[in-house]
Every structure is written in structure tokens, then in C-alpha cells.
Amino acid sequence: MGNATLLEVFRGDRDDVMAEIVSALGKPPEKLWKAWDKRHEFFNEDGTWQDEEVIDAHDRCQDGVWRSLKYRVSRNTVRDDVPLADDEIDALVAMLEGMLKYDPEERSTIEDVMRSEWMKKYGFPAIEAEEEKKRLEQVTTSKGAQDSTETLVTPCADLEISSRNNEETTEVEQLVDTSSYDIPTETSNDAPTETLHDISPARVSALQPISIETA
């Protein structure tokens, strides 16, 4: 939402940071004000800026110009590259002021923030819109991945079926292939029957013995 920080100190020490905080939030409570021993390098005792020459004499990075919290918010916050409306800026500043109180005991609790006008009117709706956007992106991504998977699986399934059909066809062909079998042919009843007496001794010696197993 923001494109810059609320507090901007590009060079300087902790006192320059404190001066930046005072510029945004105003003079702190008296106890804290008195405890800051370098305050005179930036501010008069009543909390107004010192002259720029005094500030420069202490080699400080401040320019002696007030930049309120509302000014910083309106300058640094946009939504969808569009500056926030005045009503939203006022609600946001009110919420931030409660969160940035100098005294920790006076700062807003998390319950106070959740009940603030800005959270109820702008914060929560923006969160819900962002979550819905992410959900739709996930659905779109998931749908695209599913379509890609189906595109890859379908040809593979066709290839598997074709391969299985080819294997089954080959098995059937092997079952009906009779080329390797000796199929007896019918002989004429008139053909002479060869007896053991008609077999020559050489052919008898070539016969292989047959082993018969009995139970």
C-alpha cells in the first residue's frame, strides 16, 4: 500500500531520528522531552523548530520543516497506483496515531486496531479482496496443470491399449500357428504295413530306447 516509509532519515544518528519523530507526531510528553538532551539542536523549548542556521550549525540532516503524520500518509500511500481518498486518509491517520503514542501505556491494543474505522471500512475488505484474487489464481493454475496432464495421459493411454492389442494378436497367432507341428497325413489302406521283420538291423540299432515310468 505504501511506497515509502513514514520516517525518512538517510543520514544521521539517533537524535536525527528523534527529530523526525517529533516532526511527524509533535512534541512528546514533558518527561520524555526533558530527557532528550540534544533537543536544542533541533527545537526551541516550546517544541517549535530552531532556525535552519542553528540546525545546520550542528550538522543535522533536518531542514526545520514540519511534516505531519497526515502529510506523510497522504504523500506515501496509494492503492492500485491511485492516491487514497481524504476519508480513508483521515481514518488511517487516526488509527496510526493511536498505535504511535509516545507512552506505550497509551497506545492502541490489537483489539482497538481491529475495531478501528479504517480496518472495518477499508482494511478487512482489502484483505478479503486480495485473498479472493489469490484463490482465483490458484484455481486457474490448478486447472491449467490438470489440462496439461490430461493432454499427456491420453496419448499414453492410447499407446498402452495399442500395445496390449498387438500383444494379444501375437499370442493368438502363435496359438494357431501349425507350421512347427508334424500333422499326420492319411495313408491309403492299401499301403503296405512295415513290420519289425522288415526293418534292417542298422535301422533297429538307430532307434532310441524309450523309458516308461510306472506308478
Buried (B, 14 or more C-beta within 10 A) or exposed (E): EEEEEBEEBEEBEEBBEBBBBBBBBEBBEEEEBEEBEBBEBBBEEEEEBBEEEBBBEBEBBBEBEEBEBBBBBBBBBEEEEEEBEEEBBBBBBBBBBBEBBBEEEEBBEEEEBEEBBBBEEBBEEEEEEEEEEEEEEEEEEEEEEEEEEEEEEEEEEEEEEEEEEEEEEEEEEEEEEEEEEEEEEEEEEEEEEEEEEEEEEEEEEEEEEEEEEEE
